[in-house]
Amino acid sequence: MEVKTIDDVKVAVIVPRLDGHAAGEMETALNDLIQQGTGKLLFDFSRTGYISSAGLRLLIVTGKKLQKNGGKLVLCSIQPYVHEVMDLVGLIPHFTIYDSEEEALKSFE
């Protein structure tokens, strides 16, 4: 996972395969960001072609942690397979999703 900062938004470019191994590593890094006060987090899925149940869990847990602290998690550039998996398990309505990073960043204004 690559993390960049645009204004006051942390943009996490998600790995190509968000499986159990990657999700574990990402959770540690994301927890650190949230503990440091990050309240605006954007997950960029433009490079992600696969997501497992561990990856889905990471989305839910991260979203809840941010919400609890008054923050916001937004998703963008979700690839078809990842979108299909999220839709099958009923997660799509629970997240704010944009087609591009630019649109998603505007939602934080």
N, C-alpha and C positions, 0 to 999 in steps of 0.2 A: 504494500500500500504506500502510495506517495501522498504526502500531505503538503498542500500549499495554502498560503493565506492571501485572500483577495479582500481588501478593506478589512472588515472585522469578521469575515466568514472563513472558517477552515474548510477547505475543499479536499476531501479524501478520494483519490482516484483508486477505485477498488481493483483488486488483482483479477487476472483472467479467470481463475478458478476459485470461487469463494466456497471452499470446502472446510471440513473440520480443522485441518492443520492451519490454514490461512486465517480462519475465523478466530482461533485461539490467540494467535499472534496479534491480530487486529484488535481484539477486545482489550488486550493489555494497553496497547497504544491509545485507543480511544478513551479508555478509562482515565489515562494520564491527562489527555487533553481536557476532558470534562472536569477533572479535579483541579486543573490549572485555570478553570473559569471559562472555558469555551462554551458559548451558549448558542452559537449559530454554526451548524454543521451541514455540509452538503456532501452527499455520496454521489460521485460520478461513476456510473456503471458503463461508460462507453467502451471499456476494454474487457468487460466481464461477459463471458459466454456461458458460464455454468455457476449455479448456486445450489448448495446442499441444504439440508435441514439445519445444520449448524450455522450456515450463513443467514438463513431466515431468522434464526434465534438471535443472532447478532443484531440484525435490524430492529427487532422488537425490543430487545434489552436496551440498546443504545437510544432508541426513540423514547422509551419510558424514562431513562435516566435524565435525558435532556429536558423532557416535559416536566419532570419532578422539580428541576432546578429553574424552571421558567424559560428554558431554551427551546430550540426548534431544530428538527431534522428534516431535510428536504432531499429528494432523490432526483437524479436526472439521467438522461441518455440510456435508459434501460433497454438492453438488447432483447429481441423477441423471446428467446428461450427463458431468460430470467423473468421477463414479464409474465409469460405463460405459467411458470411455476408459482410466482407470487399470486396470480389470479386464481389458480387451482386451490390454493390453501386459504384464499379469502383475505389476503393482506392488502391488495390494491386500495380499497377504500380507506384504509387506516394511515396512508401516507400521502403527502403532497408530492406529486411527480410532475416533472417538466421534461419536454423533449430535448432541451439544450441547457448547457451550463449557464449561458447568458440569461435565459429566461428564469432559471432557478435563482440566480444571484439577485435578480430584480425583486424576487419575492421577499427578500430579507429587508428591503428598504422600508 
